[in-house]
Amino acid sequence: MDAMSSTPGRFVTVSATIVLVAAGLGGCGLLDGSSRVQESLDYLPAKSTSLVFVDSAAIAERLGVDDLETGASEADLDRWAEASQDEAYGSELRNWTRVMQEAAFSEFDVEWEATATYEDGLVRVTKLNDDADFDAIADDLEDAGYERSGEGDASVFRGDLSSADATTGLFGGRYPNTLLNLALVPDEHLIVTGDVSEGLDVINEDEDSLADSGRFDDLLDAAPGQDDLEFAALDLDPPCGLRNVSPEQQEQLFGGLGHPRRTGYFAVPEERLKVVRLFLDEEAAADDENGLVTFLDGPAAQTGLDADIDVSADGDSVVAEADFDDRQAITQAWSRGEGPFACAAE
């Protein structure tokens, strides 16, 4: 799996129409003083059971490539690639940075991205910077071959997979087919992909958002610092155990571990990486602390997890911490449900 992607294999993908929303769409907006991750909650469905947040602007600033703009030269792209080669996480558009330099926007226009999943779908919202020209993006989508039609206050773009390049999967040579489903919300400077109708219902306040429900608040309260978060991955009732493994093997591998009701993973520069496992009570957390230490020293180490991880219990939670420089190893473990993210199936 590509560690640069913020979308692990456990996420479902959703095919839908491409929608371009006119500037008249309303939105929730951001209260002054709120963090970017809190801002993202305004745009995601309240029913979501997982959330992945990436602050692309903060990453670019740390890497010294925040001066790059779409249409970058090969020399600048090489500079970006060299600076980014050891990074552990990034937005979905990051995987298509080079091919999108001829498009109307790219990773270089992204401030942050947040992806939420729920039982039958996914909504991804991407916040572009203030310089992004949404009229130009709309025109360029049409020029790239998307079919445009009117639908109330929205302009609808449909990408036909049969018209995408058979070799590259690109529309118009510059838009990846992962953008088959797209909504532009100019007033909020957002791009919405995945289950567009669901996302727009939340943005228009026709459905409750994660900010309304507050269901991830306890996890976010455990973050080292929300204002400086580069990456956060939150799960309610995370998947545990392994498929196609017998109960006896499950017990041998994960018998000492608990089944957390929620997990969170946070990366903040100049802070330690933090994994939080929340349980129903202190007793369950204490048992999991002992089991996790044993697991990390045994099965996890044998699978190649190369990071020094400190584990401690704190009330009804278990906290695992590692150095920020270990973010690639820890992020790969997160994407696979291994290491400090492993847990016993119920």
PyMOL commands that set and color helices and strands:
alter all, ss='L'
color gray80, all
select helices_A, chain A and resi 36-41+56-63+74-84+92-96+99-102+107-109+134-143+161-163+177-179+186-188+196-203+210-213+217-220+226-228+247-254+282-302+324-336+339-341
alter helices_A, ss='H'
color red, helices_A
select strands_A, chain A and resi 18-21+50-54+110-118+121-128+147-151+154-158+170-171+175-176+182-185+190-194+231-236+262-267+273-278+310-314+317-322
alter strands_A, ss='S'
color yellow, strands_A
deselect
rebuild
show_as cartoon
